[in-house]
Amino acid sequence: MRSPLILLAACALALVPASTADAAGQWGPLAPPNPHLGPLGTATMHGDAGSSDATPLAGPGPGNVSVGVYPLAAACPTLLQGSDGLVVALCTAIAGQAPVLHLLDPAGGAPLGTSLASLTLAKGSLLGGVYAYLDNADRLVVVDGNRTLLRVAHTRDAAGGWRLAVESSTDLSSAIPVGDNVTGLVPDWSGNVWFATGKGLVGLVAPTGRAAVVALPAGEQVANSISAAPSGRIAVATTHALYELRAAAGRPEVLWRAAYDRGRARKPGQLSWGTGSTPTYFGPNTGADFLTIVDNADGRVNALVFRSGSGQLVCTQPVLTKGGAGSENSPIGIGRSLFVASTFGYPYPAVPEGAGQAVPATAPFIGGMTRVDVDDAGCHTVWENTVRSAAVPHLSTVDSAIYTVTRIGLDTTTPLDGYAFTVIDPDTGSVTSSRPLPGTAVDDPLQTSPLVTHGGEVLQGTITGILRIR
């Protein structure tokens, strides 16, 4: 049952004035770049500190594509590109399931499929160590299974060989207890490194190396990444509520909490009993006026839009009414528009410990996407489709195109299903092009996030490596 507080807040619709995206596909604006991150669009899994999943980079477009493969014997959910053009991939090895970093050069310099260097990290939980980012020195920032904050640099020796090595480390074991792992990581605009753990701790590491944490209410878990805004605010979604925090005297301080409808159980195609969203900052003025997540309500799910700073519920809108009613993916958010993709029924091979049983246990993967716009009257649906996205969709503001990988086959999935590189018109929701990709089960993207590179390619992680689409 929806909270009366949320229903009451839904009546408050005083919005900042701005124009919506026009029919020509002009999208605006992204938040200003975070000075402590690498290049905008490629330094985080979701493109930027606000997790917009929108990029100012052009992709391959709707024409013919060629596809190459990096067979790394690892699932690769996190692909990041630095200012030098090299890609750091954070993967999970099939053998032993330990996190392993790979350094790749998509522009050449080594045969396609070759890793220039690799480095194995300490293993944590299923979601521990999945989220990382590149800082403004192209170093990967990650917390490993030993609860150590690492900055990993890549360097070249006199003979031309590459190596990955830990350049600095900060022990967080005094702040994070044994048995807990970091699931989300982002820097704020002051250089603090914020983190959230699976068991509901939110902390920051100051530039001095001092760490401080605050515990969210008992029983609330964090199963997705976290986001930052230029205002200094940090967004964290737990399995029960959405929070905004800020740094106060060197410690995390909760600004507001908004409970949402988490439903009666985890849904099939989701990894936790609650929202599957990394919170997305978006908005027409600063690029971070609003925050959005998708709830986990029984039956029909809803996109919830809150005002950053106050936590006022701006509006709520049912989404995915033509497809599967559930999403594990972070929404795309830019200007006054947000885009939600369904993962309901997607066949994940494993879920995190403590996720609980899915209800129902399994379901067909129908797919579906919804675009919602926010205006002075609230939220309204612009379009819905039945695209079966198998990856986290990304919007290129240059191309005015949404890029994703779709699953090809019957709604009842099988290991023989195929995949296609698919381009969607964000104005209408129609498919502009769909090009078959090689492989079947071993090339499952598993709802991971692609990387639109500075060279106009898309790198897409799979359960066995990376596809390069150009």
C-alpha positions in Angstrom: 0.0 0.0 0.0 1.4 3.4 -1.0 2.5 5.6 1.9 0.0 8.4 2.7 3.0 10.8 2.9 3.9 10.0 -0.7 0.3 10.4 -1.8 0.2 13.8 -0.1 3.5 14.9 -1.5 2.4 14.0 -5.0 0.1 17.0 -5.0 3.0 19.4 -4.6 4.1 20.2 -8.2 5.9 23.5 -8.1 8.6 23.0 -10.7 11.5 25.2 -12.0 10.6 26.5 -15.5 12.4 25.0 -18.5 11.6 23.7 -21.9 11.3 20.0 -22.7 13.4 18.2 -25.3 12.1 19.2 -28.7 11.1 17.0 -31.6 14.6 17.4 -33.3 16.1 15.5 -30.4 17.8 18.3 -28.5 18.5 17.1 -25.0 19.6 19.3 -22.2 21.6 19.7 -20.0 24.0 17.3 -18.3 25.4 18.4 -14.9 28.8 20.0 -15.0 31.7 17.5 -15.0 33.0 16.4 -11.7 36.6 17.7 -11.4 37.6 14.5 -9.5 36.5 12.2 -12.3 38.0 11.3 -15.6 36.4 12.2 -19.0 32.7 13.0 -19.0 30.7 10.0 -20.4 33.4 7.4 -19.8 34.6 7.6 -16.2 31.7 5.8 -14.4 29.5 2.9 -15.3 26.6 5.2 -15.8 28.6 7.9 -17.6 28.9 10.6 -14.9 28.7 11.3 -11.2 24.9 11.7 -11.4 24.4 8.3 -13.1 22.5 9.9 -16.0 23.3 7.1 -18.5 23.4 9.9 -21.0 26.6 10.7 -22.9 27.9 13.7 -24.9 29.7 11.2 -27.2 28.6 9.8 -30.5 28.2 6.1 -31.0 28.3 3.9 -34.1 24.9 5.2 -35.4 22.2 3.1 -37.0 24.2 1.8 -40.0 26.1 -1.5 -40.5 28.5 -2.4 -37.8 31.5 -4.7 -37.4 31.9 -6.7 -34.2 35.1 -7.9 -32.5 35.5 -9.9 -29.4 37.7 -9.8 -26.3 37.4 -13.4 -24.9 38.6 -12.7 -21.4 37.0 -15.7 -19.6 35.4 -13.2 -17.3 32.1 -11.3 -16.9 32.8 -7.6 -17.5 30.2 -5.3 -16.1 32.4 -2.1 -15.6 34.1 -0.6 -18.7 35.8 2.8 -18.3 37.9 4.9 -20.7 40.4 7.5 -19.6 41.8 10.6 -21.2 44.6 8.5 -22.8 42.0 6.4 -24.7 42.8 3.2 -22.9 40.0 1.2 -21.3 40.1 -0.3 -17.9 37.7 -3.2 -17.5 36.6 -4.4 -14.1 35.6 -8.0 -14.6 34.8 -11.2 -12.5 36.8 -14.2 -13.6 34.8 -17.3 -14.4 37.4 -19.4 -12.6 37.3 -18.5 -8.9 35.0 -15.5 -9.4 37.7 -13.0 -8.2 37.7 -9.4 -9.5 40.3 -8.9 -12.2 41.3 -5.7 -14.0 42.1 -5.7 -17.7 43.8 -2.8 -19.6 42.6 -2.6 -23.2 43.4 -0.4 -26.2 40.4 -0.2 -28.5 42.3 2.0 -31.0 45.0 -0.6 -31.6 48.5 -1.3 -30.4 47.7 -4.9 -29.7 45.7 -7.6 -31.5 42.0 -7.4 -31.0 41.0 -9.5 -28.0 44.3 -9.0 -26.2 44.6 -7.5 -22.8 47.6 -5.2 -22.4 47.8 -6.0 -18.7 45.8 -7.5 -15.9 45.6 -7.4 -12.1 43.6 -9.6 -9.7 41.9 -8.0 -6.7 40.7 -9.5 -3.4 37.3 -11.1 -3.7 34.2 -9.7 -1.9 30.5 -10.3 -2.3 28.6 -10.8 -5.6 28.0 -7.0 -5.9 31.1 -5.9 -4.0 33.7 -4.4 -6.2 31.4 -4.2 -9.2 31.2 -0.4 -9.1 34.3 1.7 -9.6 35.4 4.9 -11.4 38.3 6.6 -13.1 39.7 9.6 -11.3 41.1 12.7 -13.0 44.5 11.0 -13.2 43.0 8.0 -15.1 43.4 5.8 -12.0 40.7 3.2 -11.2 39.2 3.8 -7.8 37.7 0.7 -6.2 37.2 -0.9 -2.8 38.3 -4.5 -2.8 37.1 -7.5 -0.8 39.6 -6.7 2.0 37.8 -3.4 2.6 40.7 -1.4 1.1 40.2 1.7 -1.1 42.6 1.3 -4.0 43.8 3.7 -6.7 45.1 1.6 -9.5 47.3 3.2 -12.2 48.5 1.9 -15.5 52.0 2.7 -16.7 54.3 1.7 -19.5 57.9 0.6 -19.0 61.0 1.4 -21.2 60.4 -1.7 -23.3 56.8 -0.6 -24.1 55.1 -3.1 -21.8 52.1 -2.1 -19.8 51.4 -2.8 -16.1 48.5 -2.2 -13.7 49.6 -1.5 -10.1 48.1 -0.1 -6.9 49.4 3.4 -6.5 47.8 4.2 -3.2 45.5 2.4 -0.7 43.4 3.4 2.3 42.4 0.7 4.9 38.6 1.0 5.6 38.4 -2.0 7.9 37.8 0.2 10.9 34.8 1.7 9.2 33.4 -1.4 7.5 32.9 -4.5 9.6 33.9 -8.0 8.5 31.2 -9.6 6.3 30.2 -6.3 4.7 31.3 -5.0 1.3 31.1 -1.8 -0.7 28.5 -1.8 -3.4 28.5 1.8 -4.5 31.3 4.4 -4.9 31.4 8.0 -6.2 33.5 11.2 -5.6 31.8 14.5 -4.6 32.8 17.9 -6.0 35.1 18.5 -2.9 37.2 15.3 -3.5 35.6 13.2 -0.8 35.1 9.6 -1.9 31.7 8.4 -0.9 30.8 4.7 -0.5 27.8 2.6 0.5 27.9 -1.0 1.7 25.5 -3.9 1.2 24.4 -3.8 4.8 23.5 -0.1 4.8 26.5 1.9 5.8 27.2 5.1 4.0 30.6 6.7 4.4 33.1 9.1 3.0 36.9 9.2 2.8 38.2 12.7 2.9 41.2 13.7 0.8 43.3 13.4 4.1 42.4 9.7 4.2 40.1 10.0 7.2 36.9 7.9 6.9 33.6 8.4 8.6 30.3 6.5 8.3 26.6 6.7 9.2 24.4 3.6 9.5 21.0 3.6 7.8 18.1 1.9 9.5 18.6 -1.7 10.4 17.5 -4.1 7.7 18.0 -1.7 4.8 20.4 -3.0 2.2 22.2 -1.2 -0.7 22.3 -3.2 -3.9 23.1 -0.6 -6.4 25.6 2.2 -6.9 25.3 5.8 -5.5 25.3 9.2 -7.3 26.6 12.7 -6.7 25.5 16.2 -7.6 27.4 19.5 -8.0 25.6 20.7 -4.9 27.6 18.3 -2.8 24.6 16.0 -2.3 24.9 12.2 -2.5 22.0 9.9 -3.4 21.6 6.4 -2.1 18.8 4.0 -2.7 18.2 1.1 -0.2 15.8 -1.7 -0.4 13.3 0.5 1.5 13.9 4.1 0.8 15.8 6.8 -1.2 18.1 9.1 0.7 20.1 12.3 0.0 23.1 13.0 2.2 25.9 15.6 2.4 29.2 16.1 4.2 28.9 18.0 7.4 32.1 18.6 9.5 33.8 15.7 7.7 31.0 13.2 8.3 28.0 12.0 6.3 24.7 13.6 7.2 21.3 12.5 6.0 19.3 15.3 4.6 16.1 13.4 3.9 14.6 9.9 3.5 11.7 8.9 1.3 10.2 5.5 1.6 8.8 3.8 -1.5 6.6 0.8 -2.2 9.0 -2.2 -2.2 6.2 -4.7 -2.9 5.8 -8.1 -1.2 9.0 -9.7 -2.5 11.9 -9.6 -4.9 10.7 -9.9 -8.5 12.2 -12.2 -11.1 14.8 -10.3 -13.1 15.9 -8.2 -10.1 18.8 -8.7 -7.7 17.2 -7.4 -4.5 13.9 -6.9 -2.8 13.4 -3.2 -3.6 14.3 -0.7 -6.3 16.8 -1.9 -8.9 17.8 1.7 -9.7 21.0 3.5 -9.1 19.5 6.9 -8.3 19.6 9.2 -11.3 20.2 13.0 -11.1 18.7 15.0 -13.9 16.9 18.3 -14.5 16.3 21.2 -16.9 18.3 23.9 -15.1 21.4 22.4 -13.4 21.3 18.9 -14.8 20.7 17.7 -11.2 17.5 19.4 -10.1 15.7 16.1 -9.7 16.3 12.5 -8.5 14.5 9.5 -9.9 14.2 5.8 -9.1 11.7 3.1 -10.0 9.8 1.4 -7.2 9.1 -2.3 -6.7 5.3 -2.1 -6.2 3.3 -5.3 -6.8 1.8 -5.4 -10.2 2.5 -2.0 -12.0 5.7 -0.2 -11.0 6.2 3.5 -10.9 8.9 6.1 -11.7 9.3 8.4 -8.7 10.7 11.9 -9.2 11.9 13.9 -6.2 13.4 17.4 -5.9 17.0 17.3 -4.9 17.7 19.1 -1.7 14.2 19.0 -0.2 13.1 15.4 -1.0 9.7 16.8 -2.2 8.0 14.2 -4.3 7.4 16.0 -7.6 5.4 13.3 -9.3 4.9 9.6 -9.8 4.1 7.8 -13.0 3.3 4.2 -13.9 5.9 2.7 -16.2 6.4 -0.5 -18.2 2.7 -1.0 -18.6 3.2 -2.8 -21.9 6.1 -4.9 -20.8 7.4 -6.6 -17.6 6.7 -4.6 -14.5 10.1 -4.4 -12.9 13.5 -2.9 -13.6 17.0 -3.6 -12.3 18.5 -0.9 -14.4 19.2 2.8 -13.6 16.9 5.1 -15.6 18.3 7.4 -18.2 17.8 11.0 -17.0 18.4 14.2 -18.9 16.6 17.6 -19.1 13.0 16.9 -18.3 13.0 13.3 -19.7 13.7 9.9 -18.1 13.7 6.5 -19.7 13.1 3.2 -18.0 13.9 -0.3 -19.3 12.3 -3.5 -18.0 14.4 -6.5 -16.7 11.4 -8.4 -15.3 12.0 -12.1 -15.9 15.6 -11.7 -17.0 17.4 -15.0 -16.3 20.3 -13.9 -14.0 22.5 -17.0 -13.2 22.9 -15.9 -9.5 21.6 -13.3 -7.1 23.3 -11.8 -4.0 23.1 -13.5 -0.6 20.1 -12.3 1.3 18.2 -11.2 -1.8 15.3 -13.5 -0.9 13.1 -15.6 -3.1 11.5 -14.1 -6.2 7.7 -14.0 -6.5 6.9 -15.5 -8.9 10.0 -17.7 -9.0 10.4 -17.2 -12.8 8.6 -15.2 -15.5 8.9 -14.7 -19.2 11.2 -11.8 -20.3 8.8 -9.6 -22.2 10.9 -6.5 -22.1 9.6 -3.0 -22.5 10.7 0.6 -22.2 9.0 3.8 -21.2 9.8 7.5 -21.6 8.4 9.9 -19.0 8.6 13.7 -19.2 8.3 16.1 -16.2 6.5 19.4 -16.8 4.7 22.0 -14.7 1.7 19.7 -14.3 3.7 16.7 -13.2 4.8 13.5 -15.0 3.3 12.1 -18.2 4.2 9.1 -20.4 5.5 10.1 -23.9 5.8 6.6 -25.3 6.1 2.9 -24.4 7.5 0.0 -26.4 8.2 -3.7 -26.1 12.0 -3.6 -26.8 13.7 -6.5 -24.9 16.8 -4.7 -23.7 19.4 -7.0 -22.4 21.8 -4.2 -21.3 21.6 -0.9 -19.6 20.5 1.6 -22.3 22.5 4.7 -22.9 21.4 7.9 -24.7 23.8 9.8 -26.9 22.9 13.5 -26.9 25.0 13.9 -30.1 23.3 11.2 -32.1 19.9 11.6 -30.4 19.9 7.8 -30.2 19.5 5.2 -27.4 22.0 2.4 -27.7 21.4 -1.0 -26.2 21.7 -4.8 -26.9 18.4 -6.6 -27.3 17.6 -10.3 -26.7 16.3 -12.2 -29.7 14.1 -15.2 -29.1 10.8 -16.3 -27.5 9.6 -14.5 -24.3 10.5 -17.7 -22.4 14.3 -17.4 -22.6 16.6 -20.3 -23.5 20.5 -20.6 -23.8 19.9 -20.6 -27.6 18.6 -17.0 -27.6 20.6 -14.5 -29.8 21.4 -10.8 -29.4 21.3 -7.7 -31.5 22.9 -4.2 -31.3 19.9 -2.0 -31.3 19.4 1.7 -31.8 16.2 3.4 -30.6 14.8 6.8 -31.4 14.3 8.6 -28.0 11.6 10.9 -29.5 9.3 8.1 -30.5 10.6 4.9 -28.9 10.8 3.2 -32.3 13.7 0.9 -33.3 15.9 2.7 -35.8 18.1 -0.3 -36.5 18.9 -3.8 -35.1 22.0 -5.6 -36.1 22.6 -9.3 -35.1 25.6 -10.0 -32.8 27.5 -13.2 -32.7 27.0 -15.9 -30.2 24.3 -17.1 -27.9 24.5 -17.9 -24.1 28.3 -17.1 -23.8 27.6 -13.5 -25.2 24.8 -12.6 -22.8 25.2 -9.0 -21.7 23.4 -9.8 -18.5 21.9 -6.3 -18.2 25.3 -4.7 -17.8 26.2 -1.2 -19.0 27.9 -0.5 -22.3 30.6 2.0 -22.9 30.3 4.6 -25.7 33.9 5.4 -26.4 35.6 8.6 -27.5 36.3 6.8 -30.8 32.6 6.3 -31.6 32.5 2.6 -30.7 30.4 0.7 -28.2 32.1 -1.8 -25.9 29.6 -4.2 -24.3 30.5 -6.5 -21.5 29.2 -10.1 -21.6 29.4 -13.1 -19.2 32.7 -14.2 -21.0 34.3 -11.0 -22.1 33.7 -7.9 -24.2 32.2 -7.1 -27.6 33.5 -4.2 -29.6 30.9 -2.7 -31.9 32.0 -0.2 -34.5 
